[in-house]
Amino acid sequence: RQHEAPRRVKRAWVIPPISVSENHKRIPHLLVQIKSDKQQPGGVIYSIKGPGVDEEPLGIFSIDKFSGKVFLNAMLDREENDRYRLRAFALDLGGVTLEDPTDLEIIVVDQNDNRPLFSQDVFTGHVVEGAEPGGFDGGPGLGGAEGRSQQPPGAPAVTGTCVMTVDATDADDPDTDNAALRYSILEQGAAGMFSINATTGEICTARPGLDRETVGMYNLTVQAADMSGDGLTTTALAVIYLEDINDNPPEFTKDEFSMEVDEQAAGVDMGKVFVHDKDLVGSPSWLAKFTILEGDPEGAFSIRTDPHTNDGVLSVVKPLDHEVRDRFELTVSVQNERPLEPSAPGSPRALATVRVRVRDVNEAPVFRENPRRISVLEGTPPGTAITTYTASDPDSHQIQTLTYALLYDPADWLQLEPHAGTVRTKRELLHPSAFLQGGWYIALVLARDDAEPPLSATGTLSIEILEVNDHAPQLQPPAGVLCGRPGRGGTLLLGATDDDRPPHGAPFHFQLSPQHPQLARNWSIARFNVTHAVLAVLAELPEGLYSLPLLLRDSGIPPRQQQQLLNVSVCPCGRDGTCLDGALAAATAGAGITLGALLIIVGSSALLLALAALGAARVRGRRRALRQGLLPRSRDDMRDNILNYDEQGGGEEDQDAYDINQLRHPELFSARAKPPLRRDAPLSSGTPVAPRRLPSSPSDIEDFINEGLEAADSDPSVPPYDTALIYDYEGSGSVASPLSSIVSSLTDEDQDYDYLSEWGPRFRRLADLYG
């Protein structure tokens, strides 16, 4: 079988791509002529469409519709459009399409019309000083023009310390040499410390010796060129900062420093020691640290760093004494806070000597013993020297005189010699005193020098006033009462006091006077406690007043004693061994007085008791008479006391009573008028004479009292059946009716008066009296 070979079909209307260089200046420029194979009688009409024709950008391309020639009408820019795709059409004269549309591609050929551009105008990098040097394989000098020609293609290997990378771009076609960039360093100074990778733009150290203290910053001018370094160029600035390391030790500006300070000064800055450090100011490599190595065994000085100037500030922290030592020589060292680099050289000026002179100034006197404590016996006579209290002047190199004065002497007990400092008593120092505190007297002494200006000091003088046994104990109280029957109340508790303070007071010793041994037959004294004793009777004694001589002694050294009289009243004993009430009152009142006066008082008491009993009998008789009809018969004359109920008294005796007759006849009473006779009083009754004189003898007391009672009973100016009271005039016009009107209409003696108790406590008495 024979195979039939394929036949080639001729394509009509195929237009190959058309290339045209950008920036072509011959305008218009014929690009191509298209022609259709299907020619028709009368001709073919050609047309194109697409970007650059009827689409933006308009007017770049055009076609001759009869000849099919395509023209370029404007310059092209490859960076804007690198190719154009158009459509070509062929029509007959009637507008009928002869062939299918075909593509027309116009390629813009690149030209080196764009310079390289760095990504930034200034590049910044940092590298530590002393960084290791390095370079790029392919030989030295890659940073210069001659280095570029020796650099092999490709990215070289980097050695050393790299700082930073600069980069640039080119808008031309990257597939051509128009965008092939190469980097170089145009200028960096004479040292040539850095190199650059021509392909990558990486900048690294090229030589040793980077020293921040010599050159702290490098300005490099870098260049980028296309056409592999032979085309268009551009430049930028690369700034490289050297970072500091501690490669410079601090140094003193000189070997010796001198300072002065006043003695007794503390916490004072004396001066500065100056240092210099080449490292970066303010960094830890620059900050200094000082140490006092020698010359200050007691730690009187300190040194610190001034954070602003980095100098050492020397201070005195303990007071210095010029008289003890007036000069110091200190050895001071300096170093950095951060350790020094091993490669850094040592400094011969890391030590300095500081000489300090202590200036002499006036110092205040000093009381070496402060406070001074001494003891003085109380009662020490005036003018006695008790101590010499002086101060010393620390200024031994100056001739000064000290004077003394009393600054505080509250009781004005002391006097002080101004030059010798001797303290003497001005008056007796006695117990007790408000100026003593626990037996101590406090005074202040002032010492002053005669320098200019003068200085002073205060010393405290504490004086202990020692107690002296100069008082004997005193019997307290000096009298008492006891029952005169042994074993049944025949004891008396005795006490004593002593003005002396312990140990010159209690315990006290009580005893019967040795000069009267006969007292021991009837009396005995036994100790009760340190301040009291018990006196007891040994035999039954008759009633009366006894004076017992007692001897009292304290416990002082030496002891003080004295004999004193104890007045003891022996009273009649009751069944329980105590004194009878009347006898006890009489004995108590008469203790310590004469026996005659005691008898008079006892007799008067007996008469008063009898009088009280008689008065009580008369009151009971009057109440019985009242109940038997006395009130009805004296209905018109029934009167009672008007009491002042505003007074908040507590008993019957504190009530103010008033004479009812004065209410009825106030105009009849005056200073000279005689009171009228009462209708309910006997006609033979007379007015008592007043005032009466008191009897001169106690034996007449009974007659005196009886006469007073008789005069009160027969006195017509007082209400009937009442006790002898003094009545006052209340006044006229009282709106209150007399209380006697309560029973004015009653005729039955059995009337019930119990309702009066409901009127309050003032009317309960009436309820009890008439009820």
PyMOL commands that set and color helices and strands:
alter all, ss='L'
color gray80, all
select helices_A, chain A and resi 145-150+177-179+227-229+517-521+581-590+595-633+652-654+660-664+666-668+698-713+739-743+754-759+761-770
alter helices_A, ss='H'
color red, helices_A
select strands_A, chain A and resi 18-21+29-33+45-49+61-63+69-72+83-91+102-109+117-118+122-128+162-165+168-169+182-187+194-196+202-205+217-225+233-243+251-252+256-262+268-273+275-276+288-294+301-305+312-316+327-336+351-359+372-377+385-388+403-408+414-416+422-425+440-448+456-466+474-475+479-483+491-497+509-512+523-527+532-537+544-553+561-571
alter strands_A, ss='S'
color yellow, strands_A
deselect
rebuild
show_as cartoon
